[in-house]
Amino acid sequence: MEARLTFAAYQRGLEEGKFLGLKCNRCHAVTFPPMAVCRSCQSNDLEISELAGRGVLRTFTVVRVAPAGKTPPYIVAMAELEEGAWALGNLEGIDPDDAGPDLIGRRVRLDSRPDEGDAYTGPCRVLTFAID
């Protein structure tokens, strides 16, 4: 099975400020970041879709003990995107020591930044969120 959207193409999209996901032609669910099959119905009848890059913060955690190569503390968050998919990224612009439950439900916008990777991955772009 050929990938509809490769990791390299997804990364190029991030470099260009585009958030590329996959929309299922069977159930219309959006998968982001892209996977080989629909996250909802497991169909492989998918088409590339550019997402708006906006959503709502649903949960987060402050990482105080980080993997090798990362400097804590930092915030990892999940946001529900306007298109229905959920995205995982770093919440930036908030001091981790000030992060509290009042952040849940806040509107966020997506961005990305280069990252050197960690002990297990190479350099790539990672998703980031900023409070809108």
C-alpha positions as CSV (number, residue, x, y, z in Angstrom):
1,M,0.0,0.0,0.0
2,E,1.4,3.4,-1.0
3,A,1.3,6.2,1.5
4,R,-1.0,9.0,0.5
5,L,1.1,11.5,2.5
6,T,4.6,10.6,3.4
7,F,6.4,11.8,6.5
8,A,8.8,13.8,4.3
9,A,5.8,15.6,2.6
10,Y,4.2,16.2,5.9
11,Q,7.5,17.7,7.2
12,R,7.8,19.9,4.1
13,G,4.3,21.1,4.7
14,L,5.2,22.1,8.2
15,E,8.2,24.0,6.9
16,E,5.9,26.0,4.6
17,G,3.4,26.7,7.4
18,K,0.9,24.1,6.2
19,F,-0.8,21.5,8.3
20,L,-1.5,18.5,6.1
21,G,-3.7,15.7,7.2
22,L,-5.8,13.1,5.5
23,K,-9.6,13.1,5.0
24,C,-11.4,9.8,4.7
25,N,-13.6,9.5,1.6
26,R,-15.7,6.9,3.4
27,C,-16.5,8.4,6.8
28,H,-15.1,12.0,6.3
29,A,-13.0,11.8,9.5
30,V,-9.7,13.8,9.4
31,T,-6.5,12.1,10.5
32,F,-3.7,14.3,11.8
33,P,-0.8,13.8,11.7
34,P,-1.3,11.5,8.7
35,M,-1.4,7.7,9.1
36,A,-1.8,4.9,6.6
37,V,-5.5,4.4,7.4
38,C,-8.4,6.4,8.7
39,R,-8.4,6.8,12.5
40,S,-12.1,6.2,12.6
41,C,-13.1,3.5,10.1
42,Q,-9.6,2.1,9.1
43,S,-10.3,2.8,5.4
44,N,-7.3,3.5,3.2
45,D,-9.4,5.7,0.8
46,L,-7.9,8.9,2.0
47,E,-7.1,12.3,0.4
48,I,-4.7,15.0,1.5
49,S,-6.4,17.8,3.2
50,E,-4.9,21.1,4.5
51,L,-6.1,22.0,8.0
52,A,-6.8,25.4,9.3
53,G,-4.3,25.1,12.2
54,R,-6.7,26.2,14.9
55,G,-8.3,24.3,17.8
56,V,-9.1,24.0,21.5
57,L,-6.7,22.9,24.2
58,R,-8.1,19.7,25.8
59,T,-5.3,18.5,28.1
60,F,-1.7,19.1,28.9
61,T,1.1,18.0,31.2
62,V,4.2,19.6,32.4
63,V,7.3,17.5,31.7
64,R,9.8,17.9,34.6
65,V,11.8,14.7,33.9
66,A,12.6,14.7,30.2
67,P,14.1,12.1,27.9
68,A,17.8,12.3,27.0
69,G,18.5,15.4,24.9
70,K,15.6,17.5,26.2
71,T,15.6,20.2,28.8
72,P,12.7,20.3,31.2
73,P,10.4,21.8,32.2
74,Y,8.2,22.1,29.2
75,I,4.5,21.6,28.4
76,V,3.1,18.9,26.2
77,A,-0.5,19.4,25.2
78,M,-3.3,18.0,23.1
79,A,-5.7,20.1,21.1
80,E,-8.9,19.2,19.3
81,L,-8.6,20.8,15.9
82,E,-11.5,22.5,14.1
83,E,-11.6,19.6,11.7
84,G,-12.1,17.0,14.5
85,A,-8.7,15.5,14.7
86,W,-6.5,15.8,17.8
87,A,-3.0,17.0,17.7
88,L,-0.1,16.6,20.2
89,G,2.6,19.3,20.5
90,N,4.4,21.6,22.8
91,L,2.5,24.5,24.3
92,E,4.8,27.5,24.1
93,G,4.6,31.0,25.5
94,I,3.4,29.8,28.9
95,D,5.7,29.4,31.9
96,P,5.4,25.7,32.9
97,D,5.3,26.8,36.6
98,D,2.2,28.9,35.8
99,A,0.3,26.3,33.8
100,G,-3.0,25.5,35.4
101,P,-6.4,24.1,34.7
102,D,-7.6,27.5,33.4
103,L,-5.8,26.6,30.2
104,I,-8.2,23.8,29.3
105,G,-10.7,25.0,26.7
106,R,-8.6,27.9,25.5
107,R,-8.3,28.5,21.7
108,V,-4.9,27.6,20.3
109,R,-3.2,28.0,16.9
110,L,-0.7,25.6,15.6
111,D,2.8,26.2,14.4
112,S,5.9,24.2,14.1
113,R,9.6,24.6,14.9
114,P,12.8,22.7,14.0
115,D,13.9,20.2,16.6
116,E,17.2,18.4,16.9
117,G,15.3,15.2,18.0
118,D,16.2,13.1,21.0
119,A,18.2,10.0,21.7
120,Y,15.8,7.9,19.5
121,T,14.9,10.3,16.7
122,G,16.6,12.5,14.2
123,P,16.0,16.2,13.4
124,C,12.5,17.1,12.3
125,R,9.8,19.7,12.8
126,V,7.6,19.4,15.9
127,L,4.1,20.9,16.4
128,T,3.7,23.8,18.8
129,F,0.6,25.5,20.1
130,A,0.1,29.1,21.2
131,I,-2.8,30.4,23.1
132,D,-4.9,32.4,20.6
